[in-house]
Amino acid sequence: MIQQASAMGLLRTILIILLIWFGLKILTRLFAPLLMRFVAKKAEEKFGQQFGGFQNQSQQREEKKRREGETVIDKMPEQNKSSNEKVGEYIDYEEID
């Protein structure tokens, strides 16, 4: 015996499918930013582990080069500020049609 689907059963099935579809869309919009932050944090940690070792090695080499009690001063050289003075005077103008 083959059972025939009633109109109410078909409508109910379509309604359930639509509710699941829209529910998943809403949940995706809510949890996507959290998921992206989690993935970015994990990628940052992995990147830091891979390249952090090289940075630690270079710091250890620099520390070996320095002797105990030695003073090291690191500073940026002063930039030449006189370059702005050579530009000239700004003149505002309007076009005449």
DOPATI-15739 format. One record per residue: y, z, x of N, C-alpha, C in turn; residue number from 0; chain; residue in three letters. Coordinates in nm, 3 decimals. Layout:
REM residues N
<<Y Z X> <Y Z X> <Y Z X> NUM "A" "ALA">;
...
***
This chain:
REM residues 97
<<-0.117 0.000 0.081> <0.000 0.000 0.000> <0.125 0.000 0.086> 0 "A" "MET">;
<<0.217 -0.088 0.054> <0.343 -0.097 0.128> <0.452 -0.034 0.044> 1 "A" "ILE">;
<<0.525 0.057 0.108> <0.633 0.122 0.035> <0.763 0.044 0.055> 2 "A" "GLN">;
<<0.838 0.033 -0.049> <0.965 -0.036 -0.040> <1.075 0.066 -0.013> 3 "A" "GLN">;
<<1.170 0.027 0.074> <1.281 0.116 0.108> <1.382 0.115 -0.006> 4 "A" "ALA">;
<<1.423 0.230 -0.043> <1.521 0.237 -0.150> <1.661 0.217 -0.092> 5 "A" "SER">;
<<1.753 0.185 -0.177> <1.891 0.163 -0.134> <1.951 0.291 -0.079> 6 "A" "ALA">;
<<1.916 0.405 -0.137> <1.969 0.533 -0.090> <1.914 0.567 0.048> 7 "A" "MET">;
<<1.789 0.536 0.071> <1.729 0.563 0.201> <1.792 0.479 0.310> 8 "A" "GLY">;
<<1.818 0.352 0.279> <1.882 0.263 0.374> <2.024 0.308 0.403> 9 "A" "LEU">;
<<2.098 0.344 0.300> <2.235 0.392 0.316> <2.238 0.521 0.398> 10 "A" "LEU">;
<<2.142 0.609 0.372> <2.133 0.735 0.445> <2.105 0.709 0.595> 11 "A" "ARG">;
<<2.016 0.616 0.625> <1.983 0.583 0.763> <2.105 0.525 0.836> 12 "A" "THR">;
<<2.177 0.434 0.769> <2.297 0.376 0.829> <2.402 0.484 0.854> 13 "A" "ILE">;
<<2.418 0.575 0.759> <2.515 0.684 0.774> <2.478 0.774 0.892> 14 "A" "LEU">;
<<2.352 0.806 0.908> <2.308 0.890 1.020> <2.335 0.819 1.153> 15 "A" "ILE">;
<<2.306 0.690 1.160> <2.331 0.614 1.282> <2.480 0.613 1.316> 16 "A" "ILE">;
<<2.565 0.592 1.216> <2.711 0.591 1.238> <2.761 0.729 1.284> 17 "A" "LEU">;
<<2.710 0.835 1.222> <2.751 0.969 1.262> <2.711 0.999 1.407> 18 "A" "LEU">;
<<2.592 0.959 1.445> <2.548 0.979 1.584> <2.636 0.898 1.678> 19 "A" "ILE">;
<<2.665 0.773 1.641> <2.748 0.686 1.725> <2.887 0.746 1.748> 20 "A" "TRP">;
<<2.955 0.785 1.640> <3.089 0.841 1.654> <3.087 0.978 1.721> 21 "A" "PHE">;
<<2.982 1.054 1.697> <2.969 1.184 1.765> <2.957 1.167 1.915> 22 "A" "GLY">;
<<2.877 1.069 1.957> <2.864 1.043 2.101> <2.995 0.995 2.162> 23 "A" "LEU">;
<<3.071 0.912 2.087> <3.200 0.865 2.138> <3.296 0.982 2.158> 24 "A" "LYS">;
<<3.299 1.075 2.063> <3.388 1.191 2.073> <3.346 1.280 2.189> 25 "A" "ILE">;
<<3.218 1.307 2.201> <3.168 1.391 2.310> <3.194 1.327 2.446> 26 "A" "LEU">;
<<3.182 1.195 2.453> <3.208 1.125 2.578> <3.355 1.141 2.618> 27 "A" "THR">;
<<3.445 1.128 2.523> <3.587 1.145 2.554> <3.620 1.287 2.596> 28 "A" "ARG">;
<<3.549 1.384 2.543> <3.575 1.523 2.580> <3.520 1.558 2.717> 29 "A" "LEU">;
<<3.399 1.510 2.746> <3.332 1.552 2.868> <3.345 1.455 2.986> 30 "A" "PHE">;
<<3.399 1.336 2.963> <3.413 1.239 3.073> <3.505 1.291 3.183> 31 "A" "ALA">;
<<3.622 1.351 3.153> <3.706 1.403 3.262> <3.636 1.512 3.343> 32 "A" "PRO">;
<<3.562 1.599 3.276> <3.490 1.704 3.347> <3.383 1.645 3.438> 33 "A" "LEU">;
<<3.312 1.545 3.387> <3.209 1.479 3.466> <3.269 1.408 3.587> 34 "A" "LEU">;
<<3.382 1.341 3.566> <3.447 1.269 3.677> <3.495 1.368 3.785> 35 "A" "MET">;
<<3.550 1.482 3.744> <3.593 1.583 3.841> <3.474 1.634 3.921> 36 "A" "ARG">;
<<3.363 1.656 3.852> <3.243 1.706 3.919> <3.192 1.604 4.021> 37 "A" "PHE">;
<<3.188 1.478 3.982> <3.140 1.372 4.072> <3.235 1.358 4.191> 38 "A" "VAL">;
<<3.365 1.364 4.167> <3.462 1.351 4.276> <3.451 1.469 4.372> 39 "A" "ALA">;
<<3.429 1.588 4.319> <3.415 1.706 4.404> <3.291 1.695 4.493> 40 "A" "LYS">;
<<3.181 1.649 4.435> <3.058 1.633 4.513> <3.076 1.526 4.621> 41 "A" "LYS">;
<<3.143 1.416 4.587> <3.166 1.310 4.686> <3.256 1.361 4.799> 42 "A" "ALA">;
<<3.356 1.441 4.764> <3.445 1.498 4.866> <3.369 1.592 4.959> 43 "A" "GLU">;
<<3.281 1.673 4.903> <3.201 1.763 4.986> <3.109 1.684 5.079> 44 "A" "GLU">;
<<3.048 1.580 5.026> <2.959 1.498 5.109> <3.036 1.428 5.220> 45 "A" "LYS">;
<<3.153 1.376 5.187> <3.238 1.311 5.286> <3.281 1.412 5.392> 46 "A" "PHE">;
<<3.317 1.532 5.350> <3.357 1.635 5.444> <3.244 1.677 5.537> 47 "A" "GLY">;
<<3.123 1.680 5.486> <3.009 1.717 5.570> <2.981 1.609 5.674> 48 "A" "GLN">;
<<2.995 1.483 5.634> <2.966 1.374 5.726> <3.069 1.364 5.838> 49 "A" "GLN">;
<<3.197 1.376 5.802> <3.302 1.355 5.900> <3.362 1.484 5.952> 50 "A" "PHE">;
<<3.327 1.596 5.894> <3.378 1.725 5.941> <3.322 1.760 6.078> 51 "A" "GLY">;
<<3.201 1.717 6.108> <3.140 1.746 6.237> <3.216 1.684 6.352> 52 "A" "GLY">;
<<3.269 1.563 6.332> <3.346 1.497 6.437> <3.475 1.572 6.465> 53 "A" "PHE">;
<<3.537 1.622 6.361> <3.662 1.694 6.377> <3.638 1.826 6.450> 54 "A" "GLN">;
<<3.531 1.895 6.417> <3.499 2.021 6.483> <3.470 1.998 6.631> 55 "A" "ASN">;
<<3.404 1.889 6.665> <3.373 1.860 6.805> <3.500 1.835 6.884> 56 "A" "GLN">;
<<3.596 1.763 6.826> <3.720 1.734 6.898> <3.802 1.861 6.916> 57 "A" "SER">;
<<3.800 1.951 6.818> <3.872 2.077 6.832> <3.809 2.163 6.941> 58 "A" "GLN">;
<<3.679 2.162 6.950> <3.612 2.240 7.054> <3.646 2.185 7.192> 59 "A" "GLN">;
<<3.656 2.055 7.208> <3.691 1.995 7.336> <3.833 2.035 7.377> 60 "A" "ARG">;
<<3.926 2.033 7.279> <4.064 2.071 7.308> <4.072 2.217 7.350> 61 "A" "GLU">;
<<3.994 2.302 7.284> <3.996 2.444 7.317> <3.942 2.467 7.458> 62 "A" "GLU">;
<<3.844 2.389 7.501> <3.790 2.404 7.635> <3.892 2.361 7.740> 63 "A" "LYS">;
<<3.972 2.258 7.707> <4.072 2.210 7.802> <4.183 2.314 7.824> 64 "A" "LYS">;
<<4.216 2.387 7.721> <4.321 2.489 7.732> <4.267 2.611 7.806> 65 "A" "ARG">;
<<4.350 2.663 7.890> <4.310 2.786 7.959> <4.364 2.906 7.882> 66 "A" "ARG">;
<<4.303 3.018 7.902> <4.344 3.138 7.832> <4.485 3.177 7.875> 67 "A" "GLU">;
<<4.570 3.206 7.777> <4.707 3.247 7.805> <4.804 3.130 7.817> 68 "A" "GLY">;
<<4.754 3.008 7.811> <4.839 2.890 7.823> <4.912 2.868 7.691> 69 "A" "GLU">;
<<5.039 2.834 7.699> <5.118 2.809 7.580> <5.135 2.660 7.562> 70 "A" "THR">;
<<5.104 2.612 7.441> <5.116 2.470 7.410> <5.214 2.456 7.295> 71 "A" "VAL">;
<<5.315 2.370 7.313> <5.414 2.347 7.208> <5.401 2.203 7.165> 72 "A" "ILE">;
<<5.365 2.185 7.039> <5.355 2.051 6.981> <5.470 2.034 6.883> 73 "A" "ASP">;
<<5.553 1.932 6.905> <5.661 1.905 6.810> <5.689 1.756 6.809> 74 "A" "LYS">;
<<5.747 1.713 6.699> <5.782 1.572 6.684> <5.912 1.545 6.758> 75 "A" "MET">;
<<5.924 1.432 6.823> <6.051 1.399 6.888> <6.159 1.376 6.782> 76 "A" "PRO">;
<<6.282 1.407 6.818> <6.391 1.391 6.724> <6.417 1.243 6.700> 77 "A" "GLU">;
<<6.443 1.210 6.575> <6.469 1.071 6.542> <6.617 1.041 6.562> 78 "A" "GLN">;
<<6.645 0.920 6.601> <6.782 0.879 6.626> <6.852 0.859 6.492> 79 "A" "ASN">;
<<6.953 0.942 6.462> <7.022 0.936 6.334> <7.139 0.839 6.336> 80 "A" "LYS">;
<<7.175 0.788 6.451> <7.291 0.700 6.459> <7.262 0.560 6.405> 81 "A" "SER">;
<<7.137 0.528 6.375> <7.104 0.395 6.324> <7.166 0.370 6.187> 82 "A" "SER">;
<<7.185 0.475 6.107> <7.246 0.459 5.975> <7.394 0.429 5.985> 83 "A" "ASN">;
<<7.458 0.470 6.089> <7.601 0.450 6.103> <7.633 0.304 6.134> 84 "A" "GLU">;
<<7.541 0.230 6.191> <7.566 0.092 6.230> <7.550 -0.006 6.115> 85 "A" "LYS">;
<<7.501 0.040 6.002> <7.473 -0.049 5.890> <7.601 -0.107 5.833> 86 "A" "VAL">;
<<7.702 -0.027 5.815> <7.828 -0.075 5.762> <7.859 -0.014 5.628> 87 "A" "GLY">;
<<7.965 -0.065 5.568> <8.014 -0.010 5.443> <7.954 -0.087 5.326> 88 "A" "GLU">;
<<7.919 -0.015 5.219> <7.863 -0.078 5.100> <7.976 -0.116 5.006> 89 "A" "TYR">;
<<7.974 -0.242 4.961> <8.079 -0.289 4.870> <8.012 -0.334 4.742> 90 "A" "ILE">;
<<8.053 -0.274 4.630> <7.998 -0.308 4.501> <8.074 -0.428 4.446> 91 "A" "ASP">;
<<8.005 -0.525 4.389> <8.072 -0.642 4.337> <8.008 -0.682 4.205> 92 "A" "TYR">;
<<8.080 -0.761 4.130> <8.031 -0.813 4.004> <8.037 -0.965 4.008> 93 "A" "GLU">;
<<7.940 -1.029 3.943> <7.943 -1.176 3.935> <8.034 -1.220 3.824> 94 "A" "GLU">;
<<8.108 -1.325 3.848> <8.197 -1.380 3.747> <8.138 -1.511 3.699> 95 "A" "ILE">;
<<8.120 -1.523 3.568> <8.061 -1.646 3.513> <8.162 -1.755 3.500> 96 "A" "ASP">;
***
